[in-house]
């Protein structure tokens, strides 16, 4: 609904000696006063009194998203999930490039607070296990992920790389069979339901 504007009268008086009229009466409407002020930004074509916007965008224009604490939390969770997926891809590609054997990715959320994902892979020899672990650390650093720790590089039977969201175990096949980490940590949905 349009708002009616009332005209206002402003009187200004100047001194008689400065070469101008002694009294000047100027009538300006509220709209002409507002015309001299800069308009506040808003969607094009939607004007309100005072040069602002009505807060309602015309058809076809999207309204800007207002940042709320909940929206910020959702964005943070989405960013963390994207980061974890990116790290998982880097890890799997690095293991695959170094010809690691029997790569197994385990979802350990709900089983431990240490990590969300555990990756177990095997190497053919001590030297292969060590080189797989070194290359994995190099590739994760190059991708912008800093490992929190690397254990077991001296013996090279079993090297553990802690990448915060993902823990990677690179081991010899005999060590992998002896400790049986897959049996310990592999909890599929049916096994989790049976356990609960």
C-alpha positions in Angstrom: 0.0 0.0 0.0 1.6 3.3 -1.0 2.2 5.9 1.7 1.0 9.4 1.2 3.6 12.1 1.6 2.8 15.5 3.1 4.5 18.6 1.8 6.4 20.6 4.3 7.4 24.3 4.1 10.8 25.5 5.0 11.6 29.3 5.4 15.1 30.7 5.3 16.0 34.3 5.7 19.1 35.9 4.3 20.7 39.2 5.1 19.6 42.1 2.9 23.1 43.3 2.2 24.5 40.3 0.4 22.7 40.9 -2.9 20.0 38.3 -2.6 16.3 38.4 -1.7 15.5 39.3 1.9 13.2 36.3 2.4 13.1 33.1 0.4 10.4 30.6 0.9 11.1 27.1 -0.5 8.6 24.4 -0.5 9.9 20.9 -0.7 8.2 17.6 -0.4 9.5 14.8 1.8 10.2 12.9 -1.4 12.5 15.7 -2.8 14.4 15.8 0.5 15.0 12.1 0.3 16.1 12.4 -3.3 19.3 14.1 -2.1 20.2 11.3 0.3 22.0 8.2 -1.0 19.7 5.1 -1.2 20.4 2.1 0.9 21.3 -1.0 -1.2 18.6 -3.4 -1.9 17.1 -5.5 -4.7 16.6 -3.4 -7.8 13.1 -2.2 -8.4 11.8 -2.5 -4.9 11.7 1.0 -3.3 10.1 2.1 -0.1 9.8 5.6 1.5 13.2 6.9 2.6 15.1 5.1 -0.2 15.4 1.6 1.4 13.8 -1.6 0.5 10.7 -3.3 1.7 12.6 -6.5 2.7 10.5 -8.5 0.1 12.3 -9.4 -3.1 10.4 -9.2 -6.3 9.4 -12.4 -8.0 12.4 -14.1 -9.5 15.0 -12.7 -7.2 16.4 -14.8 -4.3 16.6 -13.2 -0.9 20.1 -13.4 0.7 20.6 -16.1 3.4 20.8 -14.7 6.9 23.7 -16.2 8.9 22.4 -17.9 12.0 24.3 -20.0 14.6 22.6 -23.1 13.3 23.4 -22.4 9.7 27.0 -21.7 10.7 27.1 -25.0 12.5 25.7 -26.9 9.5 28.3 -25.2 7.2 31.1 -26.2 9.6 29.9 -29.8 9.6 29.6 -29.9 5.8 33.1 -28.4 5.5 34.5 -31.1 8.0 32.8 -33.9 6.0 34.2 -32.5 2.7 37.7 -32.3 4.3 37.5 -35.9 5.6 36.3 -37.2 2.2 39.2 -35.3 0.6 41.7 -36.8 3.1 40.3 -40.3 2.5 40.7 -39.9 -1.2 44.3 -38.7 -0.8 45.1 -41.7 1.5 43.6 -44.3 -0.8 45.2 -42.9 -3.9 48.6 -42.8 -2.2 48.3 -46.4 -1.1 47.2 -47.4 -4.5 50.0 -45.6 -6.2 52.6 -47.3 -4.0 51.0 -50.7 -4.8 49.9 -51.5 -1.3 48.0 -54.8 -1.0 44.5 -55.5 0.4 43.5 -51.9 1.2 40.6 -52.0 3.6 38.7 -48.9 4.8 36.8 -49.3 8.1 34.2 -46.9 9.5 34.9 -46.8 13.3 32.6 -43.9 14.3 30.7 -44.9 17.4 33.4 -47.4 18.3 36.1 -45.0 19.3 36.7 -41.3 19.7 40.2 -41.5 18.3 39.3 -41.4 14.6 36.3 -41.7 12.3 38.0 -44.0 9.7 40.7 -46.6 9.9 42.6 -47.8 6.8 44.5 -51.0 6.8 46.9 -52.0 4.1 49.8 -54.5 3.6 53.2 -54.3 2.1 55.3 -57.1 0.5 58.5 -56.4 2.6 59.9 -54.2 5.3 61.3 -51.8 2.7 57.9 -51.7 0.9 56.0 -51.0 4.1 58.4 -48.2 5.0 58.3 -46.6 1.5 54.5 -46.8 1.4 54.3 -45.0 4.7 56.8 -42.3 3.7 55.0 -41.7 0.4 51.7 -41.5 2.2 53.0 -38.8 4.6 54.5 -36.8 1.7 51.2 -36.9 -0.3 49.1 -35.9 2.7 51.4 -33.0 3.5 51.3 -31.9 -0.2 47.5 -32.0 0.0 47.5 -29.8 3.1 47.0 -32.4 5.8 49.5 -32.5 8.5 50.1 -36.0 10.1 49.9 -35.9 13.9 52.4 -38.8 14.3 54.1 -41.7 12.6 55.1 -44.8 14.6 57.0 -47.9 13.7 59.2 -46.7 10.8 62.3 -48.1 12.4 61.1 -51.7 12.5 58.8 -51.4 9.4 56.7 -54.5 10.3 53.8 -52.2 11.2 53.7 -48.5 10.5 50.9 -46.4 12.0 50.1 -42.9 10.5 47.8 -40.7 12.6 46.0 -38.2 10.3 43.5 -37.1 13.0 40.3 -38.1 11.2 41.9 -41.2 9.7 44.4 -43.7 11.2 46.4 -45.7 8.6 48.0 -49.0 9.4 50.6 -50.3 6.9 51.8 -53.8 7.9 53.4 -57.0 6.7 50.9 -59.7 5.8 52.0 -62.0 8.7 51.7 -59.1 11.2 48.3 -58.2 9.8 47.1 -61.8 10.2 48.5 -62.1 13.7 46.8 -59.0 15.1 43.6 -59.2 13.1 42.6 -55.5 13.2 39.8 -56.1 10.7 38.1 -58.5 13.0 38.5 -56.1 15.9 37.3 -52.9 14.2 35.0 -54.1 11.4 31.6 -53.4 12.7 29.1 -53.3 9.9 25.5 -52.0 10.6 24.2 -55.6 11.3 27.0 -56.4 13.7 26.5 -53.0 15.5 22.8 -53.8 15.8 23.5 -57.3 17.2 26.0 -55.8 19.6 23.5 -53.2 21.0 
